[in-house]
Amino acid sequence: MDIAVLCETIMLITFGCSWPFNIAKSLKSKTTLGKSLYFELIIEVGYCFGIAAKLIIFNRTGVLQYSFWFYILDILLVLTDICLYFRNYKIDKEMGRI
């Protein structure tokens, strides 16, 4: 096992562990106050570049590194929170908070 891929995977797992808490907070709070859509979009772009790197490696070697799947999971978690942002934005507007 390549130690670099292992370290990258552990990083992705630890980042991924934080998103369910963020999603739960978004579900419970029903507000966008204290949230940054731009921050989440920047995170998504970063994950997209990570996925692109894994696909480039796959194209060159024929080996799809297992860390690829953690990028997919993380990007889906952040996308879930982005969707909740838009739901909560609508709620904020209806409640007159923004």
N, C-alpha and C positions, 0 to 999 in steps of 0.2 A: 504494500500500500504506500502510495506517495504521501509523505508527511505534509507537503504543501496543500494537497487536496483535502487531507484530513483536517488541517487547520482552517481551511476555507469552509469546510462543511460545518465544523463546530461553530464558526462565526455565524453562518447562516442559521443554524439551529438556535443559537442564543438570541439572535435578532428575531427569528420567527416565534420564539417563546413570548416575546413582549407584545406581539400584535394581538393575540386573543384578549389580553387585558385591555388594550386600547379599544378593541371592538366592543367589549363588554361595557366600557365606560361610555362609548358613543351611544350604545343602545339604551343605557340607563339614564344618561344626562339629557338626551333629546335636545341638545344645543350644539352649536358650532363654536360657542364662546370658548376661547382657550385652545382652539384647534387651528391648524394651518394647512389649508389645501395645497399651497405651494410646496410646503415641506414634504407632504405625502407624494406629490407628483415628482419631486426631485428624487425621492427614494425609489419610486417606480422606474424612473429613467435609469438609475444606477443598477437596479436589478435587471432591466432589459439589456444593459451592456454586459452584465455578468452572463446572462443567457447567450448573448451573441458570442461572447468569448468561448463558451462551452461548445457552441455549434461550430465555430471555426476550428477548434481542436478536434471535434468529431469529424469534420470534413477532411482534415489533414491526416488523422490517425485511424479513423474508423472506430474510435473508442469514445463512447458517451460517458463522461465521468458522472459518478453518482451524485455529486454535488449539484448537477443540473436540476435534479428533481426538487432539491431544497430551494433553488431559485424560483422554480415554478410555484411551489407552496407559498413562499414568502410574497411573491407578487400577487397571488390570489388573496392572501390575507390583507395586504395593503389595499387592493382593489375593493374588497369588502368594506373596509373602513372609509374609503373614498365615496362609495355608494351611500353609506350611512351619513357622511358629511352632507350630501345633497338632500337626503331625507330630513336631516336635522336643520338644514338651512331653511327648508320650506316651513318646518315647525316654528323656527325662530321668526320668520316673517309673519306667520299667522298669529303669533303671540305678541307681535310688536316689539320684539327684542332687537331687531335690526331695521 
